[in-house]
Amino acid sequence: MKRRLKINGFIMVTVLLPVALFPSVFARHNPASFLDEIVEIFGVAFILLGQIVRASARGYKSEHSQNGRSLIQGGPYALVRNPMYLGILLIGLGIVLMLFKWWVMCIFLLIFTIRYIVLIFKEEKRLRVLFPLAYKDYCTKVPRILPSPAMLLKMDIGRYLPLKLPWLKREMGSILAVLFIPLFVESWEDIRAEGLRVYLKEAALISATIILFIGLVIYLNKRTAGWGKNASNKS
């Protein structure tokens, strides 16, 4: 874990240093258009969805892995085999959509692929040794990191993204930092370029997006609590 944190820290510094030194090369500075506003709203939504996916995956794993003695196949792990990495992908895409020029997306996807595909292959190798038959069957049913379109069309979001408030609280520091730092930077740039009055319309849309996701969190928490009660009643 310490080695992984060091590598991730090195990657972050390597990426953020040129952005800090040459912001005009990477960041969007054009006057805000309707398309830009929609893209930024999608960026906020991607960040929030990514945080929900990560919190659900980490919380579900902590309660069902039995210290690595059990192969987890339910909850977000029934949607994709690596939901935590899917959450990171969504968060990264959201930040790029909010702050950066379109071509930066290609750099982000390249860095993400190089970094996490290596980790995924290592983890898959270990799981094949621990659960040879079960993991082989699991791989035939569930995609590696991107859910299939057919699954998304018929998915029950409450089934695939169970969520408990304690899981969310453990991620709260990360959620607030990852959401509000890009929001602050993007808001400051918009106010400076367009003025406060123009920015208030976009701020209202961003606030509505955040409220919708708070509603989603409440819904997922109630669904998860309901399943827990049903399981207790059956036992």
Secondary structure, DSSP 8 states (H G I E B T S, - for coil): -HHHHHHHHHHHHHHHHHHHH-HHHHB--S---HHHHHHHHHHHHHHHHHHHHHHHHHHHHHHHSTTTTS---SGGGGT-S-HHHHHHHHHHHHHHHHHB-TTHHHHHHHHHHHHHHHHHHHHHHHHHHHSHHHHHHHHHHS-SSS--HHHHHH--HHHH----HHHHHHTHHHHHHHHHHHHHHHHHHHHHHH-HHHHHHHHHHHHHHHHHHHHHHHHHHHHHHHHHHHHHHH-
